[in-house]
Amino acid sequence: DSWGAALQYFTGSKAHNIRTRELAVHQKLKLSEYGLFDVESGKKIVSETEEEVYARLGLPWIPPTLREDRGEIEDGLHGELPELVTEADLRGDLHSHTDLTDGLAPLEEMVEAAAARGWAYYAITDHGPDMAMQRMTDERMLAQRERVRELDGTYPTRGRRGGLRLLHGVELNIGPDGEVDWPGEFLAGFDLCVASVHSHFNQGREALTRRIVRACENPYVNIIGHPTTRIIGKRPGIDADLDAIFAACARTGTALEINAHPDRLDLRDEDILRAGRHGVKFAVDSDAHAVPHLANMRYGIGTAQRGRLTQEDVINTWPERRLRSFLRKGQQAKP
């Protein structure tokens, strides 16, 4: 009968736990993993559910992803907790790969798997030619585009009317000076462009910042992929002025990716909070290189929740028409 109290007590950060115990003390109560008790009588008041524990403290239920003592207690007391984005809100994935470059599955297999997830739309974003090991050429990319157009709408999606809508995109490489793989006249043919740093991670802080800001200012770049480039346990994030990059994203209508791959989870939740204060929009993407990777979206959503994001903040929760309008508007807003 102490399950709810134990779950609340051991879930979230130590700082959140301390704050909830302080609330209890101010009400002459004692909170532990066994329940919420009246100090004077020792009587257990509530313990069975988290909701009961929080309610007795004067709070709504606080999602585990917010339990960090980053203002969630104050927001809860004032009825201002955000309605967090959920995996069920996702309408599609805007960053994925096929065996045309470094993916492991053919286009058709990836599209079929995306349709099976019940998404409304799905973007194929194989690498451009600047990453020489990917063997990309103009001709190969255009041939893929033609095949994507043929498959568009032909795969029924679970729980939705009509077939899965396909967007033909690309993951561009942000070069050392901020240039990307193709000139504007070729990029104009894509439905969306993700741009990412894949090399020269040790440039100076100013050079790295200028490099990514320049990519944001490219009128055809819609999303900055895995923005800090970190790989957990292997490579730290780049040393760049993230606030300057976030400001550039907001100014140019460029979304920031929350890369859902468990090795990346990039942006971090702390960076999402900072970027959100600049008014940036986000895309939670799988960066899938194989069918099983599509299921990683839940990790990206967890990270987005820790960054206090709502459905309104995440562009791939939007209806297709609104998403496409955002992608076009980004081009119009850029210098």
Backbone torsions as a table, in degrees:
resi	resn	phi	psi	omega
1	ASP	NA	4.8	178.6
2	SER	-107.3	14.2	-173.5
3	TRP	-58.7	-47.7	-177.2
4	GLY	-63.1	-43.0	179.3
5	ALA	-65.0	-41.2	179.3
6	ALA	-65.0	-41.2	-179.9
7	LEU	-63.0	-43.8	178.5
8	GLN	-65.5	-40.4	-174.4
9	TYR	-67.7	-37.6	-174.1
10	PHE	-100.7	3.1	180.0
11	THR	-107.1	133.6	-179.5
12	GLY	97.9	-176.2	-174.6
13	SER	-82.2	163.1	175.6
14	LYS	-60.8	-38.3	-178.5
15	ALA	-62.4	-41.0	177.8
16	HIS	-64.4	-42.0	179.9
17	ASN	-60.1	-43.6	179.1
18	ILE	-61.8	-42.2	-178.7
19	ARG	-64.4	-40.8	180.0
20	THR	-68.1	-35.9	176.8
21	ARG	-67.6	-34.9	176.1
22	GLU	-63.7	-41.3	176.9
23	LEU	-59.2	-42.1	179.4
24	ALA	-62.6	-44.9	-178.9
25	VAL	-59.1	-41.2	-179.6
26	HIS	-64.7	-20.2	178.8
27	GLN	-103.4	15.7	-178.5
28	LYS	57.9	41.4	177.2
29	LEU	-122.6	163.9	175.8
30	LYS	-127.7	126.0	-179.2
31	LEU	-108.2	129.4	175.3
32	SER	-144.2	-178.4	178.1
33	GLU	-68.4	-9.4	-178.9
34	TYR	-96.2	-14.4	179.0
35	GLY	147.8	-175.7	176.1
36	LEU	-106.9	121.5	-171.4
37	PHE	-119.0	148.4	169.9
38	ASP	-76.1	127.3	-174.7
39	VAL	-64.2	-43.8	-173.5
40	GLU	-70.1	-45.9	-175.4
41	SER	-92.7	-19.5	-175.4
42	GLY	76.4	6.0	-177.1
43	LYS	-75.6	136.5	174.9
44	LYS	-74.8	128.1	-177.5
45	ILE	-94.6	-53.5	177.4
46	VAL	-143.9	155.2	177.7
47	SER	-165.7	-16.4	-167.9
48	GLU	-74.8	-35.7	-178.2
49	THR	-132.4	153.5	174.7
50	GLU	-60.4	-40.6	-178.0
51	GLU	-57.6	-41.2	179.2
52	GLU	-65.0	-42.0	-179.2
53	VAL	-62.1	-49.9	-179.3
54	TYR	-63.9	-41.7	-178.0
55	ALA	-61.7	-40.2	-179.5
56	ARG	-67.5	-24.0	176.2
57	LEU	-86.1	-1.0	179.8
58	GLY	87.1	20.9	-176.5
59	LEU	-121.5	151.2	166.2
60	PRO	-72.7	165.8	173.5
61	TRP	-60.4	129.8	-179.1
62	ILE	-104.2	121.6	-179.1
63	PRO	-56.7	142.3	-179.4
64	PRO	-54.0	-33.3	-178.0
65	THR	-69.2	-13.9	178.3
66	LEU	-99.7	-3.3	-171.6
67	ARG	-81.4	74.4	-175.8
68	GLU	-132.1	2.5	-172.6
69	ASP	56.2	50.6	175.1
70	ARG	-115.0	32.7	179.0
71	GLY	105.5	-2.8	-177.0
72	GLU	-68.3	-30.0	178.1
73	ILE	-66.2	-49.5	179.9
74	GLU	-61.6	-43.6	179.3
75	ASP	-62.9	-39.6	179.0
76	GLY	-64.5	-41.7	179.5
77	LEU	-63.9	-29.4	-178.9
78	HIS	-100.5	8.3	179.3
79	GLY	67.0	33.0	-174.2
80	GLU	-120.3	23.0	176.6
81	LEU	-64.9	137.9	178.6
82	PRO	-69.9	150.5	173.0
83	GLU	-86.7	98.5	-168.5
84	LEU	-67.6	146.1	173.1
85	VAL	-62.2	146.2	178.7
86	THR	-126.2	165.6	178.2
87	GLU	-62.4	-32.6	178.7
88	ALA	-64.8	-21.4	179.2
89	ASP	-75.3	-20.9	-175.6
90	LEU	-64.7	134.3	176.0
91	ARG	-107.5	-7.4	-179.8
92	GLY	176.9	-179.3	-178.6
93	ASP	-125.2	134.5	-173.3
94	LEU	-112.9	15.2	179.4
95	HIS	-154.1	108.2	178.6
96	SER	-156.6	163.0	-174.1
97	HIS	-129.5	157.1	175.8
98	THR	-123.5	-179.4	179.1
99	ASP	-74.6	4.5	171.2
100	LEU	-66.2	-30.2	174.3
101	THR	-122.8	-111.3	-173.7
102	ASP	-102.4	12.8	173.3
103	GLY	-76.9	168.8	-176.5
104	LEU	-107.8	-8.1	-175.3
105	ALA	-125.4	149.3	177.3
106	PRO	-69.5	162.8	-178.6
107	LEU	-51.2	-50.3	-175.1
108	GLU	-60.1	-38.2	-179.5
109	GLU	-68.1	-40.3	178.6
110	MET	-67.0	-40.7	-179.9
111	VAL	-65.7	-43.2	178.8
112	GLU	-59.8	-42.4	179.8
113	ALA	-66.9	-38.2	177.9
114	ALA	-64.6	-41.5	178.2
115	ALA	-63.0	-37.7	-179.5
116	ALA	-65.7	-21.5	178.3
117	ARG	-81.7	-4.8	176.6
118	GLY	83.1	15.9	-179.9
119	TRP	-74.4	157.4	178.1
120	ALA	-88.3	-30.5	-178.7
121	TYR	-147.4	162.9	-175.0
122	TYR	-156.8	132.4	-178.1
123	ALA	-108.2	133.5	171.1
124	ILE	-97.2	123.6	-175.1
125	THR	-134.7	69.3	177.5
126	ASP	-71.3	164.6	-174.9
127	HIS	-71.0	150.4	173.0
128	GLY	-80.9	-178.1	-172.2
129	PRO	-77.2	-13.4	-177.7
130	ASP	-66.6	-22.9	171.9
131	MET	-90.4	92.5	-167.5
132	ALA	-57.5	-31.4	-177.6
133	MET	-66.7	-13.2	-179.6
134	GLN	-85.3	-10.9	173.0
135	ARG	60.9	31.9	-178.4
136	MET	-83.4	142.2	174.2
137	THR	-133.5	165.4	176.1
138	ASP	-56.7	-44.4	-175.3
139	GLU	-64.2	-42.0	-179.6
140	ARG	-67.0	-39.6	179.6
141	MET	-67.6	-41.1	179.2
142	LEU	-67.0	-35.2	176.7
143	ALA	-65.6	-40.0	176.6
144	GLN	-63.8	-40.6	179.6
145	ARG	-59.5	-42.8	179.2
146	GLU	-61.4	-41.4	179.5
147	ARG	-68.3	-38.4	177.0
148	VAL	-60.9	-42.2	178.5
149	ARG	-63.5	-36.5	178.4
150	GLU	-65.5	-37.4	-176.3
151	LEU	-84.7	-15.7	-176.0
152	ASP	-55.7	121.2	176.4
153	GLY	81.2	2.0	-175.4
154	THR	-93.6	-10.6	179.9
155	TYR	-103.7	114.3	178.6
156	PRO	-64.0	143.5	-178.6
157	THR	-110.7	135.8	-178.0
158	ARG	-60.8	124.4	174.3
159	GLY	78.9	7.8	-179.9
160	ARG	-130.8	151.3	174.5
161	ARG	-78.4	143.0	177.5
162	GLY	78.7	170.3	-178.6
163	GLY	-87.5	169.5	179.5
164	LEU	-65.9	123.7	176.9
165	ARG	-82.6	134.1	-176.7
166	LEU	-109.3	137.8	173.5
167	LEU	-112.2	130.6	176.5
168	HIS	-94.4	114.4	-178.1
169	GLY	-126.9	-166.8	-178.8
170	VAL	-153.8	147.1	166.8
171	GLU	-100.0	107.6	-179.8
172	LEU	-82.6	152.4	174.2
173	ASN	-95.2	127.3	175.4
174	ILE	-84.6	109.3	-178.0
175	GLY	-71.3	175.0	-176.4
176	PRO	-57.4	-26.7	-179.7
177	ASP	-105.0	8.1	178.5
178	GLY	93.1	-1.6	176.6
179	GLU	-73.8	157.2	176.9
180	VAL	-120.3	179.4	-164.2
181	ASP	-64.3	-37.1	-172.8
182	TRP	-125.8	157.3	173.0
183	PRO	-73.2	167.0	-174.9
184	GLY	-57.0	-37.6	-176.7
185	GLU	-64.5	-29.0	176.3
186	PHE	-82.1	-40.3	-179.8
187	LEU	-62.9	-27.5	-178.2
188	ALA	-61.6	-19.8	-178.9
189	GLY	-81.3	-11.5	-180.0
190	PHE	-85.0	151.1	174.0
191	ASP	-74.6	-32.1	175.2
192	LEU	-159.0	155.9	179.0
193	CYS	-129.0	122.4	168.3
194	VAL	-93.9	137.4	177.9
195	ALA	-125.5	132.4	-173.5
196	SER	-139.0	152.5	172.4
197	VAL	-87.1	127.4	-179.8
198	HIS	-123.6	-1.4	-176.1
199	SER	-158.9	176.9	178.6
200	HIS	52.9	48.5	-177.1
201	PHE	-71.2	-19.4	-172.9
202	ASN	-98.9	16.7	172.4
203	GLN	-58.6	159.9	176.3
204	GLY	-62.8	160.4	-176.8
205	ARG	-56.1	-46.3	-178.8
206	GLU	-65.5	-41.1	-178.7
207	ALA	-66.1	-42.8	178.8
208	LEU	-63.9	-42.1	179.3
209	THR	-63.4	-49.5	-179.7
210	ARG	-60.0	-37.5	-179.4
211	ARG	-60.8	-47.8	-177.5
212	ILE	-75.5	-36.7	176.1
213	VAL	-60.6	-40.4	179.1
214	ARG	-63.5	-38.0	176.4
215	ALA	-63.8	-40.6	176.9
216	CYS	-58.8	-35.6	-176.8
217	GLU	-78.9	-9.9	174.8
218	ASN	-65.7	125.4	-173.9
219	PRO	-64.7	-12.2	-177.6
220	TYR	-106.4	-3.3	178.7
221	VAL	-87.2	121.3	-177.2
222	ASN	-101.5	-31.7	-173.9
223	ILE	-138.9	136.3	170.5
224	ILE	-92.7	115.0	-177.0
225	GLY	-81.0	149.1	-177.0
226	HIS	22.1	72.8	-163.8
227	PRO	-58.3	-33.8	-179.3
228	THR	-96.6	-6.0	176.9
229	THR	69.1	7.1	-173.9
230	ARG	-65.8	149.0	167.2
231	ILE	-124.9	116.6	-170.2
232	ILE	-60.0	127.1	178.9
233	GLY	81.5	-5.8	-177.5
234	LYS	-125.5	-41.0	-175.0
235	ARG	-144.2	126.5	177.5
236	PRO	-73.2	165.2	175.5
237	GLY	-67.8	158.3	-179.6
238	ILE	-67.8	155.6	177.1
239	ASP	-92.9	89.1	179.6
240	ALA	-130.1	162.6	176.8
241	ASP	-80.7	92.1	-174.2
242	LEU	-64.1	-35.9	179.9
243	ASP	-64.1	-36.1	176.3
244	ALA	-66.3	-38.5	177.7
245	ILE	-67.2	-43.5	179.6
246	PHE	-62.5	-40.9	178.4
247	ALA	-63.6	-38.2	178.4
248	ALA	-66.7	-39.0	177.1
249	CYS	-61.8	-45.4	179.7
250	ALA	-63.4	-41.3	-177.7
251	ARG	-68.1	-35.0	-173.4
252	THR	-101.1	0.0	-178.6
253	GLY	70.6	33.9	179.1
254	THR	-102.9	128.8	179.2
255	ALA	-82.7	154.3	173.7
256	LEU	-103.2	136.3	179.2
257	GLU	-81.7	142.4	162.2
258	ILE	-107.7	98.3	-175.3
259	ASN	-76.1	120.2	-170.3
260	ALA	-85.2	-4.2	-179.8
261	HIS	-61.7	132.5	-176.4
262	PRO	-58.1	-24.4	178.0
263	ASP	-78.2	-13.7	-176.2
264	ARG	-113.6	-63.3	-173.3
265	LEU	42.0	60.2	-170.2
266	ASP	-128.7	109.9	23.3
267	LEU	-80.2	154.5	170.4
268	ARG	-74.6	160.4	-178.8
269	ASP	-60.8	-38.0	179.0
270	GLU	-62.1	-38.1	-180.0
271	ASP	-72.5	-33.4	176.6
272	ILE	-62.3	-43.4	177.9
273	LEU	-59.0	-44.1	179.3
274	ARG	-64.9	-45.6	-178.7
275	ALA	-64.4	-38.1	179.6
276	GLY	-60.0	-33.1	178.7
277	ARG	-68.6	-18.6	175.6
278	HIS	-86.7	-8.0	-178.9
279	GLY	86.4	22.6	-178.2
280	VAL	-76.5	148.9	169.2
281	LYS	-97.6	159.7	-172.9
282	PHE	-129.9	157.9	171.4
283	ALA	-128.4	121.8	174.2
284	VAL	-88.9	113.9	-172.7
285	ASP	-125.5	150.2	179.6
286	SER	-82.5	-28.1	-170.4
287	ASP	53.3	39.2	-173.4
288	ALA	-66.7	135.1	172.5
289	HIS	-113.8	2.2	177.8
290	ALA	-161.8	160.9	-176.4
291	VAL	-55.1	-45.6	-178.6
292	PRO	-60.1	-23.4	-178.4
293	HIS	-67.7	-21.1	-179.7
294	LEU	-61.4	-29.0	-179.6
295	ALA	-71.2	-11.0	179.9
296	ASN	-70.4	-9.0	-178.1
297	MET	-54.3	-29.9	-178.7
298	ARG	-63.0	-30.7	178.7
299	TYR	-72.0	-36.3	175.4
300	GLY	-65.1	-38.8	178.0
301	ILE	-65.5	-40.8	176.9
302	GLY	-59.3	-41.5	178.1
303	THR	-66.5	-41.3	177.5
304	ALA	-61.1	-40.0	178.2
305	GLN	-64.4	-40.6	177.4
306	ARG	-63.0	-26.5	174.3
307	GLY	-87.4	8.7	174.3
308	ARG	65.9	30.6	-177.8
309	LEU	-83.5	146.1	175.4
310	THR	-107.7	174.6	177.8
311	GLN	-57.5	-36.7	-179.1
312	GLU	-63.3	-27.4	-176.9
313	ASP	-79.9	-18.4	-169.1
314	VAL	-111.3	112.8	-169.3
315	ILE	-67.5	-26.3	179.6
316	ASN	-90.0	21.0	162.4
317	THR	-101.8	-7.4	-174.6
318	TRP	-82.1	155.1	171.8
319	PRO	-58.2	154.1	-175.1
320	GLU	-56.1	-42.1	-177.4
321	ARG	-61.9	-43.4	179.4
322	ARG	-67.3	-39.3	177.9
323	LEU	-60.2	-48.5	-178.7
324	ARG	-63.7	-34.6	177.0
325	SER	-64.7	-40.8	177.0
326	PHE	-61.7	-42.7	-179.1
327	LEU	-63.7	-38.4	177.8
328	ARG	-73.6	-40.1	-177.4
329	LYS	-63.9	-34.1	177.0
330	GLY	-59.0	-39.3	178.3
331	GLN	-65.4	-40.7	-177.5
332	GLN	-69.5	-30.0	-174.7
333	ALA	-80.4	-16.3	-171.8
334	LYS	-83.7	152.4	-177.1
335	PRO	-67.5	NA	NA
